[in-house]
């Protein structure tokens, strides 16, 4: 069985982590041999079991980063003001406008009143509170530094919200242009083009292949619009399902760090998230191995997750994390391994990782400001090519008709 435990040494030092043992007695014996006394332990459910127990509503109605940030920040302020944890949670349940979240906070209040730990209660709602959030709260409760951990969590969520907002904002302009282009193209094919194609049919001339393709597409969209919508929905749904598979994740992750215009920002975002999350976990008192395990499940890119998982295995064998990361320069620039190496040598890994996170976050913000000017030429080239193809397809048969008239 896998247990999450906390223990104290005879000198008062606190230790926590995960371990595979037959039972709690074996764990207690192992800790005594290391000079520690077991203070608490909890069985960790397998990932398969957890997944089957996730409430469907929690999957559909998750909590946004902004809402989670406000909850964490307000909770830390209330606890710092002297309110008990249960009363703070109850106050937030009354204040929140999200009815589903208010109900969950009410349930958490009842759990705390019945003697359940805050972390255990949060873990019942994985759609709202991920593993990173729950484990940091667990360590904060165990060490008695819940207020400090909440501040660290709020800072981490604030930076993540700011980062993702800037990136989404940078991609808004290209997205709007593409949607508008598709809409105009649909109107042209279904309403404008049929009036022109009637002329071609009356003249009974042989049309170029490109013109035949455009006319066939126009006829299909007009005559079988329901089928076209069905095909579009099917393709989007199939694409989403494929992206959720292991193969799909590998392909998307590979493309994201290899496409020239995209790779630069994707690499920097992942490096920033890795550095900040890992630093926050270490600062909260989470053991190194446990921190790496949580980070590997928090970062979504397959290649980053794989590198961190390999790093976790190597660190357990005594290899420095910087050496493992240095072997994958495509995902992690050389600066990351060098900075971690300095942190390992000086014992200031948390501080250096936080500075590294700030560096990459500033890089992402700078790229986001210039992203529109970078994407705009590519977008214009794409739109120009589409318009040019359509114009040539329509004009070419007209020239042929004029030549026949002469």
ROKE-510837 format. One record per residue (C-alpha): residue in one letter; y, x negated, z. Coordinates in pm, whole numbers, padded with zeros to 5 digits, always signed. Example, Ala and Ser with C-alpha at 12.3 -4.5 7.8 and 13.67 -1.06 7.14 Angstrom:
2
A-00450-01230+00780 S-00106-01367+00714 
REM end
This chain:
406
X+00000+00000+00000 X+00359-00111-00062 X+00592-00096+00238 X+00966-00143+00277 X+01019-00305+00617 X+01288-00433+00849 X+01223-00692+01118 X+01410-00904+01370 X+01349-01259+01481 X+01352-01359+01847 X+01701-01502+01788 X+01826-01164+01661 X+01823-01239+01285 X+01752-00932+01068 X+01512-00943+00774 X+01407-00672+00526 X+01212-00641+00201 X+00900-00508+00027 X+00545-00626+00067 X+00194-00523-00045 X-00040-00490+00255 X-00346-00289+00357 X-00168-00120+00647 X+00123-00152+00887 X-00084-00354+01136 X-00140-00628+00876 X+00233-00638+00802 X+00315-00663+01173 X+00071-00952+01211 X+00218-01139+00913 X+00570-01102+01051 X+00466-01224+01398 X+00328-01539+01237 X+00670-01592+01074 X+00850-01538+01406 X+00964-01180+01344 X+00900-00846+01513 X+00856-00538+01294 X+01123-00276+01373 X+01058-00018+01101 X+00851+00036+00787 X+00825+00299+00517 X+00573+00343+00240 X+00723+00311-00108 X+00596+00563-00359 X+00474+00444-00696 X+00706+00487-00995 X+00465+00738-01152 X+00465+00953-00841 X+00842+00934-00813 X+00889+01042-01173 X+00673+01351-01128 X+00870+01454-00820 X+01216+01432-00978 X+01367+01779-00979 X+01444+01909-01330 X+01792+02022-01226 X+01868+01669-01102 X+01786+01536-01448 X+02006+01790-01626 X+02297+01806-01380 X+02345+01447-01276 X+02650+01308-01101 X+02914+01124-01303 X+03023+00775-01199 X+03369+00910-01116 X+03230+01180-00883 X+02993+00933-00721 X+03283+00691-00672 X+03497+00957-00502 X+03207+01058-00277 X+03139+00698-00174 X+03506+00611-00121 X+03577+00925+00085 X+03262+00878+00291 X+03358+00519+00378 X+03711+00630+00481 X+03575+00908+00703 X+03324+00678+00874 X+03596+00413+00923 X+03810+00684+01085 X+03543+00740+01349 X+03364+01046+01214 X+02986+01059+01251 X+02782+01029+00931 X+02653+01387+00950 X+03001+01533+01003 X+03144+01323+00719 X+02873+01448+00482 X+02935+01807+00592 X+03310+01772+00529 X+03246+01635+00179 X+03004+01922+00108 X+03285+02170+00185 X+03546+01979-00019 X+03350+01917-00342 X+03403+02158-00632 X+03060+02084-00782 X+02845+02368-00644 X+02514+02196-00714 X+02633+01874-00549 X+02773+02070-00254 X+02430+02227-00204 X+02264+01884-00214 X+02512+01746+00041 X+02433+02045+00261 X+02062+01959+00237 X+02139+01594+00321 X+02337+01709+00626 X+02035+01912+00743 X+01807+01610+00687 X+02031+01382+00895 X+02049+01643+01173 X+01669+01661+01177 X+01643+01284+01228 X+01587+01160+00871 X+01774+00847+00765 X+02062+00881+00520 X+01885+00660+00263 X+01561+00861+00280 X+01755+01184+00227 X+01946+01038-00070 X+01620+00917-00228 X+01512+01282-00268 X+01779+01320-00540 X+01726+01033-00790 X+01925+01218-01056 X+02232+01181-00835 X+02167+00861-00641 X+01983+00582-00822 X+01767+00311-00667 X+02061+00070-00640 X+02265+00321-00437 X+01976+00420-00207 X+01863+00065-00131 X+02213-00056-00047 X+02259+00242+00188 X+01920+00166+00345 X+02019-00193+00418 X+02357-00077+00551 X+02188+00163+00794 X+01936-00098+00906 X+02193-00371+00965 X+02455-00139+01114 X+02707-00223+00840 X+02706+00111+00658 X+03086+00125+00637 X+03102-00221+00475 X+02818-00140+00234 X+02991+00183+00129 X+03308-00015+00049 X+03104-00262-00159 X+02934+00028-00339 X+03267+00200-00406 X+03416-00121-00549 X+03112-00170-00772 X+03127+00191-00897 X+03503+00168-00955 X+03465-00143-01171 X+03176+00012-01364 X+03376+00332-01424 X+03678+00133-01543 X+03462-00082-01771 X+03279+00208-01935 X+03599+00413-01971 X+03768+00132-02163 X+03468+00086-02393 X+03433+00460-02459 X+03806+00482-02525 X+03784+00201-02780 X+03508+00381-02970 X+03683+00721-02964 X+03903+00648-03265 X+03617+00539-03498 X+03406+00833-03379 X+03684+01084-03457 X+03736+00932-03803 X+03363+00949-03883 X+03331+01310-03764 X+03637+01408-03969 X+03493+01230-04274 X+03161+01412-04240 X+03343+01745-04202 X+03557+01684-04511 X+03250+01571-04706 X+03066+01891-04614 X+03360+02108-04727 X+03388+01914-05053 X+03016+01946-05129 X+02985+02316-05043 X+03317+02463-05164 X+03507+02227-05397 X+03227+02057-05593 X+03051+02377-05716 X+03366+02469-05911 X+03355+02136-06094 X+02980+02139-06159 X+03014+02471-06337 X+03216+02293-06607 X+02943+02031-06654 X+02673+02298-06693 X+02876+02490-06952 X+02934+02176-07161 X+02559+02099-07157 X+02603+01718-07133 X+02364+01463-06988 X+02494+01364-06644 X+02466+01018-06483 X+02211+00972-06202 X+02485+00944-05936 X+02639+01275-06051 X+02298+01445-06051 X+02241+01324-05694 X+02578+01460-05573 X+02518+01795-05746 X+02165+01822-05605 X+02299+01749-05254 X+02571+02012-05300 X+02320+02275-05418 X+02089+02198-05127 X+02367+02234-04865 X+02489+02563-05019 X+02155+02730-05086 X+01955+02597-04791 X+02218+02549-04521 X+01985+02673-04243 X+01716+02426-04351 X+01977+02148-04363 X+02086+02226-04005 X+01720+02235-03895 X+01654+01895-04056 X+01964+01749-03892 X+01862+01879-03547 X+01505+01755-03601 X+01623+01407-03702 X+01858+01383-03402 X+01588+01505-03162 X+01326+01272-03310 X+01574+00984-03291 X+01647+01056-02924 X+01275+01074-02841 X+01209+00750-03031 X+01493+00572-02850 X+01329+00678-02522 X+01001+00508-02614 X+00929+00143-02533 X+00937+00049-02902 X+01265+00234-02953 X+01423+00062-02654 X+01316-00277-02788 X+01461-00208-03134 X+01793-00070-03001 X+01822-00357-02751 X+01747-00613-03022 X+02003-00465-03262 X+02270-00436-02992 X+02265-00810-02919 X+02232-00917-03285 X+02476-00698-03482 X+02788-00918-03523 X+03064-00673-03426 X+02866-00509-03145 X+02674-00801-02990 X+02980-00972-02839 X+03083-00671-02632 X+02724-00569-02542 X+02640-00918-02410 X+02958-00931-02202 X+02904-00580-02059 X+02547-00662-01953 X+02648-00998-01805 X+02931-00829-01612 X+02699-00555-01479 X+02426-00803-01386 X+02669-01031-01200 X+02845-00753-01009 X+02533-00555-00914 X+02338-00865-00809 X+02636-00994-00610 X+02685-00655-00440 X+02319-00638-00339 X+02317-00992-00198 X+02644-00929-00013 X+02495-00611+00139 X+02204-00812+00278 X+01931-00711+00030 X+01674-00994-00011 X+01682-01193-00337 X+01352-01062-00479 X+01437-00703-00390 X+01784-00747-00543 X+01640-00875-00871 X+01391-00587-00880 X+01671-00331-00835 X+01891-00502-01097 X+01603-00503-01348 X+01570-00125-01310 X+01944-00064-01324 X+02020-00253-01647 X+01897-00056-01949 X+01882-00327-02218 X+01517-00426-02268 X+01578-00801-02315 X+01797-00832-02006 X+01547-00634-01801 X+01260-00853-01925 X+01448-01176-01844 X+01530-01055-01492 X+01170-00945-01430 X+01047-01287-01542 X+01311-01443-01321 X+01186-01243-01024 X+00832-01375-01077 X+00956-01733-01115 X+01181-01713-00808 X+00883-01596-00601 X+00711-01920-00708 X+01011-02127-00600 X+01189-02171-00935 X+01568-02134-00934 X+01701-01823-01110 X+01949-02036-01306 X+01663-02220-01478 X+01499-01895-01588 X+01824-01749-01724 X+01905-02076-01905 X+01593-02023-02120 X+01739-01704-02275 X+02078-01804-02417 X+02080-01511-02662 X+02112-01258-02379 X+02284-01477-02121 X+02551-01725-02235 X+02517-02077-02095 X+02812-02008-01863 X+02602-01759-01661 X+02320-02003-01583 X+02570-02281-01506 X+02767-02065-01262 X+02450-01940-01089 X+02330-02301-01062 X+02656-02395-00889 X+02611-02099-00654 X+02255-02204-00572 X+02369-02560-00497 X+02669-02461-00283 X+02516-02154-00116 X+02797-01933-00249 X+02602-01735-00507 X+02759-01400-00408 X+03118-01526-00448 X+03051-01706-00777 X+02869-01404-00923 X+03163-01182-00831 X+03406-01420-01005 X+03172-01427-01305 X+03167-01046-01312 X+03547-01033-01303 X+03565-01288-01586 X+03336-01089-01816 X+03500-00758-01721 X+03839-00899-01824 X+03680-01022-02147 X+03543-00673-02219 X+03881-00513-02145 X+04051-00756-02382 X+03795-00688-02657 X+03835-00313-02601 X+04209-00340-02665 X+04146-00517-02997 X+03835-00321-03094 X+04019-00060-03299 X+04187-00329-03511 X+03847-00501-03556 X+03659-00183-03652 X+03936-00030-03865 X+03886-00258-04173 X+03510-00199-04165 X+03564+00175-04126 X+03813+00184-04413 X+03570-00011-04632 X+03293+00238-04553 X+03516+00541-04617 X+03655+00383-04936 X+03302+00320-05064 X+03200+00681-04999 X+03515+00821-05162 X+03479+00581-05455 X+03116+00682-05511 X+03213+01050-05510 X+03512+00995-05742 X+03312+00788-05993 X+03030+01042-05990 X+03275+01320-06079 X+03500+01131-06322 X+03228+00966-06532 X+03093+01289-06690 X+03453+01408-06747 X+03523+01100-06959 X+03202+01171-07152 X+03317+01527-07218 X+03660+01409-07339 X+03494+01160-07577 X+03274+01437-07721 X+03580+01659-07773 X+03755+01379-07968 
REM end
